[in-house]
């Protein structure tokens, strides 16, 4: 395994460390950041190299999916005897987890960072559960062929190319949906404070999915729940993990992504099907979320 040269320009390293607790811990260790890119919608990739080191993470505040690219056989997580790393193996590190590591051999690894809000939107769509009743488990040195396929696609992309970053955003959403569907676990709690009752939450989320092409005001959603707008907004955020407007926008953009990738429908038609009043309205939100306009994103994904 080739050892990398000096650290890259400190600016991206400092920016990464300021945003992500796991990156901050690695920045203060012997680890070398080889490349990093923010790919849109709260997703960031970082490729690291390290050897002969000790490091640890304490409640980093964001989720991390780690894939070992090279080496890792000499990496141990303290308190997990018998578990051995290696190329192609994953670690899943939730926002609230704590872990300590010893590295005795060189290794290269890829980190996929994503925040709680992104997981909340994917989790609410994938599970009929209050977001407080779901948890992302801490897991060390496991195999996941589907996640490996998606991560391989991210590795192959040219991170410096704008079109590649747009394609990476699509892959990031596929990866997040995979994690939400396969990795999130239910943890029913009889003592939840506030939030929407299960049947009301289900009714509201079904309304959102069925009426994405229609006006979905806070008043309409609150009426479906039989609550005042103020009370509903608080209870919805407690149960889903996002404010109502942010959740609706996330679902609209998710439908737009799928229609752009899977059809040749014109942008005006897709905008209307997703509840945007005008193509420029969709373009503005799409660019803000994914880093580029819908047309460029469609070309990047299909290319």
C-alpha angles and dihedrals in degrees: 000000000000116000112229124240125248120322116286119251107312093231097079090039092052092045091051092047092049092056104037126046094207090054090048090056092049092047089060092049133065091275119125120216105221099180140341138183137180103225099189140266093057096306122128131180124205129179115204139185124201143158141176094012146123123218141158143194127217119191094320093188096234136065123256131197109196124196122190109226101177131007121349097144088111095050119105132182111219111243094024105089118184095026112118130191128217143148113315095020123125137214121196113205115187123210094257099042129115124209141163125205140195120200119195099168137038117278140172121208141175123224125202109196122196133164133238093254093059091050091046092058093047093043095051089052093047102041133047091223143102106264088236088062093059129075135186105229124229106240131176131203102351134151123239115171095189094050089044090055092051094045090049088058090053092050093053094054123097100245092199093059117091094215091050091052090054090052089048090056090059091049089048091057091048089051092048092049089050092052092046092050099041107026109033111097131204118241106177114208122194092199104061111151111224125329130117122309110250095251092048093047090050092048093051095046091048089051090052093052093045096047106039089123091055135068107281107190125177087248093056093049092045090050090053088054093045092235140114115267093246095049093042093052091054095045093045092053091049092052102037102030095235135073113260095252092050092049093049091048091050091052092047091051091046090055090046091052092051094047092048092049097043105037145038093228113143118257093248091056093048091048090054092046090055098046099257113141095219137006089251089057090055092044093053094051093039092053092048092051103038105024099247144048121278095253094053091044092052091050092048094049094046094041 
